[in-house]
């Protein structure tokens, strides 16, 4: 059989004493914390009062000096307090705008155009080697070989077929024929609307330009 345990007045008194001691200890810690916080609050209030006094003094100085002398000073913050007060500084600086470099499109396109132009521009006398006959010699030789009046287009076609590597234009051939006529080395005849040329001295040697 289990024994019945009965609390005696002595046990109750001991338990109350333990609770009382615990409460007393907690109350003591609470009082100490309360005192510490109260002291800190009093110190912060003193610092706040100093800051307010300094702020009023700085605002008065700014009004005396003028807004231009201290331009950019913020209304709130930016106050530095010496002594026991903390130093509060607020800075705001907008980052400078970054400029994008301009592409030198003009120089690039110009270089490309000049390259294309140089590559596509035909030479006046492509394929002509050193010692090759001049166009004047070729034209006189054609007139001498055929011995009959010929047009500038016919001479151009014959020379182009014989010399595919050279760029022979009808306008240049016509100018060469007119030059030979002016020097008396060729004759010019006109039939209806067409102009024909023939050699003046078929047996003469070819005269270089």
Buried (B, 14 or more C-beta within 10 A) or exposed (E): EEEEEEEEEEEEEEEEEEEEEEEEEEEEEEEEEEEEEEEEEEEEEEBEEBBEEBBEEBEEEBEEEEEEEEEEEEEEEBBEBEEEBEEEEEEEEEEEEEEEEEEEEEEEEEEEEEEEEEEEEEEEBEEBEEEEBBBBBBBBBBBBEBEEBBBBEBBBBBBBEEBEEBBBEBEBBBEBBBBBBEEEBBBBEEEEEEBBBBBBEEEEEBEEE
